[in-house]
Amino acid sequence: MKYVKIVFTLRDAHDAEIIMALLAEFPWLGYEQMDTQLLAYCNEDVFDEIVLKELLGDFVCSYSFETIAHENWNQVWESNFEPIRVGNDIGVRASFHEALVDCKYEIVITPKMSFGTGHHETTQMMLEYIGEIDCRQKSVFDFGCGTGVLAILAKMKGANKIVGIDNDAWSVENAIENCRNNHASDIEISIQDIREIHQTFDIILANINLNILLEHLPQMKALLHEGGLIIMSGIFVSDIPQLKNKFELLGMQQVSTKQKKDWAAVCVN
């Protein structure tokens, strides 16, 4: 099988969120965001530039695309994947890297097409939050789990019931593999809509984007135990007022925020 890589040139960081929202219905395998580019990947047999242009509509952006052979995929990722440290205790590396020294929570992620290797500011802030809160004997829901990196850290920190969902089959496959490789096979990973989840949780994690957060905040609140926390990222600092207005209308309040560059994370209860 071959893949198509589409490279969108970004005028500013907000372009990435707009593009991902406009193309949400396209069957992407994954995204990779850089400072001035957004890389999107899909199977060659589903790529249709006419559909791509229709979904983009009047939004003006420059892009190019190329075909990548299946056997070159891991090589592409490995060449761009470096270990990362988050604070003093958390580290994320690939299996082909040396073990991290003096790292209490070392997460091994196979770098494939799922979002969440720890390199993006939003993932780092989510990992920081998990590192700061007490996860012992807590139930955790990872909405849009990507690689599973957040769920895995919650497990390492003592969470006893963890459910992760994603709408992308490749991400689910990758998350299950990563959970297994981190001795966390009891994390429940599946393709599901949040509306199909009927249990409740102490902690809800959602590193997605503003539009999806706004749409599904009512469902997240319904799944939250009284006194629980929802930790969200995938948003810009400038998005906080809009998100705050939404969760306050639902009777929730802001506990704290984090910021890295133009990106933000918000904790509410």
C-alpha positions as CSV (number, residue, x, y, z in Angstrom):
1,M,0.0,0.0,0.0
2,K,1.1,3.6,-0.7
3,Y,0.3,6.8,1.1
4,V,-0.2,10.3,0.0
5,K,1.4,13.1,2.1
6,I,-0.2,16.5,1.7
7,V,1.9,19.5,2.9
8,F,-0.1,22.6,3.8
9,T,1.9,25.8,4.1
10,L,0.7,27.8,7.2
11,R,0.5,31.5,7.3
12,D,0.1,31.4,11.1
13,A,-0.7,28.7,13.7
14,H,-4.4,29.3,13.5
15,D,-4.4,28.0,9.9
16,A,-3.7,24.5,11.1
17,E,-6.8,24.4,13.2
18,I,-9.0,25.8,10.4
19,I,-7.7,23.3,7.9
20,M,-8.2,20.3,10.3
21,A,-11.8,21.5,11.0
22,L,-12.6,21.9,7.3
23,L,-11.1,18.5,6.4
24,A,-12.6,16.7,9.4
25,E,-14.7,14.4,7.2
26,F,-11.7,13.4,5.0
27,P,-10.4,9.9,5.9
28,W,-7.0,11.0,7.1
29,L,-4.6,8.5,8.7
30,G,-2.9,11.2,10.8
31,Y,-1.5,14.7,11.0
32,E,1.9,16.1,11.9
33,Q,2.1,19.8,12.7
34,M,5.3,21.9,12.4
35,D,5.8,25.6,12.8
36,T,5.0,26.6,9.2
37,Q,3.5,23.4,7.8
38,L,0.7,20.9,8.5
39,L,1.4,17.4,7.1
40,A,-1.6,15.2,6.5
41,Y,-1.5,11.5,5.4
42,C,-4.1,9.3,3.7
43,N,-4.2,6.1,1.8
44,E,-3.4,6.6,-1.9
45,D,-6.7,4.9,-3.0
46,V,-8.9,7.4,-1.2
47,F,-7.0,10.6,-2.1
48,D,-9.0,12.9,-4.4
49,E,-7.8,16.4,-4.9
50,I,-11.2,17.5,-6.2
51,V,-12.8,16.5,-2.9
52,L,-10.0,18.2,-1.0
53,K,-10.6,21.5,-2.8
54,E,-14.3,21.2,-2.2
55,L,-13.8,20.7,1.5
56,L,-11.4,23.6,1.7
57,G,-14.0,25.8,0.0
58,D,-13.2,29.5,0.0
59,F,-10.3,29.0,2.5
60,V,-7.1,30.0,0.7
61,C,-4.0,28.0,1.4
62,S,-1.0,26.6,-0.4
63,Y,-0.4,22.9,-0.5
64,S,1.5,20.2,-2.3
65,F,1.4,16.4,-2.2
66,E,3.5,13.3,-2.9
67,T,3.2,9.6,-2.8
68,I,5.1,7.6,-0.1
69,A,5.8,3.9,-0.4
70,H,4.6,1.8,2.5
71,E,8.1,0.4,3.2
72,N,9.5,4.0,3.7
73,W,6.9,5.0,6.2
74,N,8.7,4.1,9.5
75,Q,11.9,5.5,8.1
76,V,10.2,8.8,7.6
77,W,8.9,8.9,11.1
78,E,12.1,7.6,12.7
79,S,14.2,10.3,11.0
80,N,11.9,13.0,12.7
81,F,11.4,11.4,16.1
82,E,13.6,12.3,19.0
83,P,13.1,11.5,22.7
84,I,11.5,14.3,24.8
85,R,11.4,15.1,28.5
86,V,8.4,16.8,30.1
87,G,9.4,18.2,33.5
88,N,11.7,16.1,35.7
89,D,9.7,12.8,35.8
90,I,8.2,12.2,32.4
91,G,9.9,11.0,29.2
92,V,8.7,9.8,25.8
93,R,10.9,7.9,23.5
94,A,10.7,5.3,20.7
95,S,11.8,1.7,21.1
96,F,14.9,2.3,19.0
97,H,16.2,5.0,21.4
98,E,18.4,4.4,24.4
99,A,16.5,4.3,27.7
100,L,16.1,7.7,29.4
101,V,18.2,8.2,32.5
102,D,16.6,9.3,35.8
103,C,13.1,9.2,34.3
104,K,10.3,8.0,36.7
105,Y,7.7,7.7,34.0
106,E,9.3,6.5,30.7
107,I,6.7,6.0,27.9
108,V,7.8,4.1,24.8
109,I,5.8,5.1,21.7
110,T,6.1,3.5,18.3
111,P,6.2,6.5,16.0
112,K,3.5,5.9,13.4
113,M,0.7,8.0,12.0
114,S,-1.1,8.8,15.2
115,F,-1.0,12.2,17.0
116,G,0.7,12.3,20.3
117,T,4.4,11.7,20.5
118,G,4.9,14.4,23.1
119,H,6.6,16.8,20.7
120,H,3.7,19.2,20.2
121,E,3.0,21.8,22.9
122,T,-0.5,20.6,23.5
123,T,0.6,17.0,24.2
124,Q,3.3,18.3,26.5
125,M,0.9,20.4,28.5
126,M,-1.5,17.5,28.8
127,L,1.4,15.3,30.1
128,E,2.3,18.0,32.6
129,Y,-1.2,18.1,33.9
130,I,-1.4,14.3,34.3
131,G,2.0,14.5,36.1
132,E,0.6,17.0,38.6
133,I,-2.7,15.4,39.6
134,D,-3.3,12.3,41.7
135,C,-4.4,9.5,39.4
136,R,-4.3,6.7,42.0
137,Q,-7.4,4.5,41.9
138,K,-9.0,7.0,39.5
139,S,-11.0,6.3,36.4
140,V,-9.8,8.0,33.3
141,F,-11.4,8.7,29.9
142,D,-9.1,9.7,27.0
143,F,-11.3,11.3,24.3
144,G,-9.3,11.2,21.0
145,C,-6.6,9.0,22.4
146,G,-4.2,9.1,19.4
147,T,-1.1,7.1,20.3
148,G,-2.4,6.4,23.8
149,V,0.4,8.4,25.4
150,L,-1.9,10.2,27.8
151,A,-3.8,7.1,28.9
152,I,-0.5,5.3,29.4
153,L,0.9,7.9,31.7
154,A,-2.4,7.9,33.7
155,K,-1.9,4.1,34.1
156,M,1.7,4.5,35.2
157,K,0.5,7.0,37.8
158,G,-2.0,4.5,39.3
159,A,-5.3,5.0,37.5
160,N,-7.3,1.8,37.7
161,K,-9.9,2.1,35.0
162,I,-8.9,3.7,31.7
163,V,-10.9,4.0,28.5
164,G,-9.6,5.6,25.3
165,I,-11.5,6.2,22.1
166,D,-10.6,7.6,18.7
167,N,-12.4,7.8,15.4
168,D,-9.4,6.7,13.4
169,A,-8.7,3.0,12.9
170,W,-5.0,3.5,12.5
171,S,-4.8,5.4,15.8
172,V,-6.7,2.7,17.7
173,E,-4.4,0.1,16.3
174,N,-1.3,2.1,17.2
175,A,-2.7,3.0,20.7
176,I,-3.4,-0.7,21.5
177,E,0.2,-1.6,20.4
178,N,1.7,1.2,22.5
179,C,-0.4,0.1,25.6
180,R,0.8,-3.4,25.2
181,N,4.5,-2.3,24.9
182,N,4.1,-0.2,28.1
183,H,2.6,-3.0,30.1
184,A,-0.8,-1.4,30.0
185,S,-2.8,-3.8,28.0
186,D,-5.8,-3.4,30.4
187,I,-6.4,0.1,29.0
188,E,-9.6,-0.2,26.9
189,I,-9.0,1.3,23.4
190,S,-11.6,1.3,20.7
191,I,-13.3,3.1,17.8
192,Q,-16.4,4.7,19.3
193,D,-18.4,7.9,19.4
194,I,-18.4,9.6,22.7
195,R,-22.2,9.3,22.7
196,E,-21.8,5.6,22.9
197,I,-19.9,5.8,26.3
198,H,-22.2,5.3,29.2
199,Q,-19.9,5.0,32.2
200,T,-18.6,7.9,34.2
201,F,-15.0,9.0,35.1
202,D,-13.0,10.9,37.6
203,I,-10.7,12.4,35.0
204,I,-11.5,13.2,31.3
205,L,-8.6,14.0,28.9
206,A,-9.3,15.6,25.5
207,N,-6.4,16.9,23.4
208,I,-8.4,17.5,20.2
209,N,-9.3,20.9,18.7
210,L,-11.6,23.8,19.6
211,N,-14.6,22.8,17.4
212,I,-14.8,19.3,18.7
213,L,-14.3,20.4,22.3
214,L,-17.2,23.0,22.0
215,E,-19.4,20.4,20.3
216,H,-18.8,17.6,22.9
217,L,-18.4,19.5,26.2
218,P,-22.0,18.5,27.2
219,Q,-21.2,14.9,26.6
220,M,-17.9,15.2,28.6
221,K,-19.7,16.8,31.5
222,A,-22.3,14.1,31.5
223,L,-19.5,11.5,31.8
224,L,-17.7,13.3,34.7
225,H,-18.1,12.2,38.3
226,E,-19.0,15.0,40.7
227,G,-15.8,16.7,41.7
228,G,-13.9,15.3,38.7
229,L,-11.7,17.1,36.3
230,I,-11.8,17.7,32.5
231,I,-8.4,18.6,31.1
232,M,-8.5,19.9,27.5
233,S,-5.9,21.1,24.9
234,G,-5.6,21.4,21.2
235,I,-6.6,25.1,21.5
236,F,-4.9,28.5,21.1
237,V,-4.6,31.0,24.0
238,S,-7.0,33.2,22.0
239,D,-9.6,30.4,22.1
240,I,-9.8,30.3,25.9
241,P,-12.7,32.9,26.2
242,Q,-14.9,31.0,23.8
243,L,-14.2,27.7,25.5
244,K,-14.7,29.3,28.9
245,N,-18.1,30.7,27.9
246,K,-19.2,27.3,26.8
247,F,-18.2,25.4,30.0
248,E,-19.5,28.2,32.3
249,L,-22.9,27.9,30.5
250,L,-22.8,24.2,31.5
251,G,-22.2,25.1,35.1
252,M,-18.5,24.3,35.1
253,Q,-15.6,26.5,36.3
254,Q,-12.0,26.9,35.3
255,V,-9.4,25.4,37.7
256,S,-6.3,26.4,35.9
257,T,-4.6,27.0,32.5
258,K,-1.3,26.4,30.9
259,Q,0.4,28.1,28.0
260,K,3.2,27.1,25.6
261,K,3.9,29.5,22.8
262,D,0.4,30.2,21.3
263,W,-1.1,27.0,22.6
264,A,-3.1,26.5,25.7
265,A,-4.5,23.8,28.0
266,V,-7.4,24.2,30.4
267,C,-8.5,22.3,33.5
268,V,-12.1,22.6,34.6
269,N,-14.5,20.9,37.1
